[in-house]
Amino acid sequence: MSQQLVQRILANVESAVLGKSEVVRLCTAALLGGGHILLEDAPGLGKTSLARALARSLGCQFVRMQFTPDLLPSDLLGAAVYRPATGDFEFREGPIFTNILLADEINRTTPRNQSALLEAMSERQVSVEGVTHALPQPFLVLATQNPREFEGTYPLPENQLDRFMMCLSVGYPERRAELEILQRHRAGQPVDALQPVVTVAEVLELQRQVQQVRVEESLAGYMLDVAEKTRNHPELSLGVSTRGVLTWYRAAQALAFMEGREYVIPDDIKRSAVPVLAHRLVSRGMLAEGQRERCGQVVQAIVETLPVPG
């Protein structure tokens, strides 16, 4: 039954997002692993469409929010509103009180607003005026950004990047897929026609089952070896954090679960290495524009050369 639910999600998203099976699969793995997703690529390549397709495939509450420089933290989190009739303050929830928050162009808002997301992404709660409010479960942030524009943008700090389970690039579609996209868009947006294929309860159950997937101690040790290599690599000034390794562990469990296995194999670990680790690293003396790509190359080289346990 669980595999049927996973296949439903994949098929539904891929019916609207063509030619991007691996990206769709990794996004679904992040969802099942309870992680947040950052989609980073040039404009017009389907970042928002992919995020909307995933959100609409789930029977969850979904809010899309356009991040702009004039956005205030209260616009996102909510605020306490005074009620003259009672003489009390009543908390009015903001858009963040949802299951899936699509943070469109997250790097166009100020660091103050970006930091307002930190507690929500880490603890699944927000604090307003000294009062803590729990967020609905599941809670997932799907963020998009264009890394090639610098005017009017505020790069995400390392501590916030570390909260995203995966950073993915959509990339240009193949010619055949792009031709089909043109044909399908004649009558409108295919994403708008998508209907939910799983319920909130089913999503929570899938996430619970992912946590039961076994990871042999030798494979966990291999992941720590990779992290240690990044911390001592001559090209990197910042290696993988402990939170990063934990996130990688969960992502490997999710990929194994999606393949119908109750245990992780080395391929699950290698497959998720670059999407989970590259955006957490900082290279020495490189411009921001080329840094992510180079960090991905470093991670790939480490996992290819480091011996995997038998």
LINHUVEN-V514486 format. One record per pair of residues at least 12 apart in sequence whose ideal C-beta (glycine too) atoms are under 6 Angstrom apart, sorted by the first residue. I is the first residue (numbers start at 0). J is the second residue. If there is no record, write none. Layout:
BEGIN
i & j
I & J
I & J
END
This chain:
BEGIN
i & j
1 & 208
2 & 259
4 & 197
4 & 201
5 & 257
7 & 196
8 & 27
8 & 56
11 & 56
11 & 196
12 & 52
12 & 53
12 & 56
15 & 52
15 & 189
15 & 190
15 & 193
16 & 49
16 & 52
17 & 176
17 & 179
17 & 180
18 & 172
18 & 173
18 & 176
22 & 167
22 & 169
25 & 165
25 & 167
25 & 274
26 & 53
28 & 250
28 & 253
28 & 254
29 & 164
29 & 165
31 & 205
31 & 206
31 & 209
31 & 253
32 & 209
32 & 249
32 & 250
32 & 253
33 & 206
34 & 164
35 & 120
35 & 140
35 & 163
35 & 164
36 & 141
36 & 165
37 & 142
37 & 163
37 & 166
38 & 143
38 & 167
39 & 144
39 & 146
39 & 166
39 & 168
40 & 168
40 & 169
41 & 147
42 & 145
44 & 169
45 & 169
46 & 143
46 & 169
47 & 103
47 & 143
48 & 190
50 & 101
50 & 141
51 & 190
52 & 190
54 & 99
55 & 193
56 & 196
57 & 195
57 & 197
57 & 202
58 & 195
58 & 198
58 & 199
59 & 98
59 & 99
59 & 199
60 & 97
60 & 98
61 & 99
62 & 94
62 & 97
62 & 100
63 & 101
64 & 94
65 & 103
66 & 102
66 & 104
66 & 105
66 & 107
66 & 108
67 & 107
70 & 108
70 & 112
72 & 112
72 & 115
75 & 93
75 & 95
75 & 115
76 & 93
76 & 95
76 & 115
76 & 125
76 & 127
77 & 91
77 & 92
77 & 93
79 & 128
95 & 119
98 & 135
98 & 137
99 & 139
100 & 140
101 & 141
102 & 140
102 & 142
103 & 143
105 & 142
105 & 144
106 & 144
106 & 152
106 & 153
107 & 152
109 & 153
110 & 153
113 & 159
120 & 140
120 & 162
121 & 162
123 & 138
137 & 202
160 & 278
161 & 240
161 & 242
161 & 279
164 & 246
165 & 274
165 & 275
166 & 278
167 & 274
209 & 252
209 & 253
209 & 256
212 & 252
212 & 255
212 & 256
212 & 261
213 & 262
214 & 263
217 & 308
218 & 263
221 & 308
222 & 244
222 & 247
224 & 305
225 & 301
226 & 239
226 & 244
228 & 301
234 & 282
234 & 283
234 & 297
235 & 280
235 & 282
236 & 281
236 & 283
237 & 281
239 & 276
239 & 279
243 & 279
246 & 275
247 & 275
250 & 271
250 & 275
251 & 263
251 & 267
251 & 268
251 & 271
254 & 267
254 & 271
255 & 267
265 & 307
269 & 302
272 & 298
272 & 302
273 & 295
273 & 298
273 & 299
276 & 298
277 & 294
277 & 295
277 & 298
280 & 294
282 & 294
END
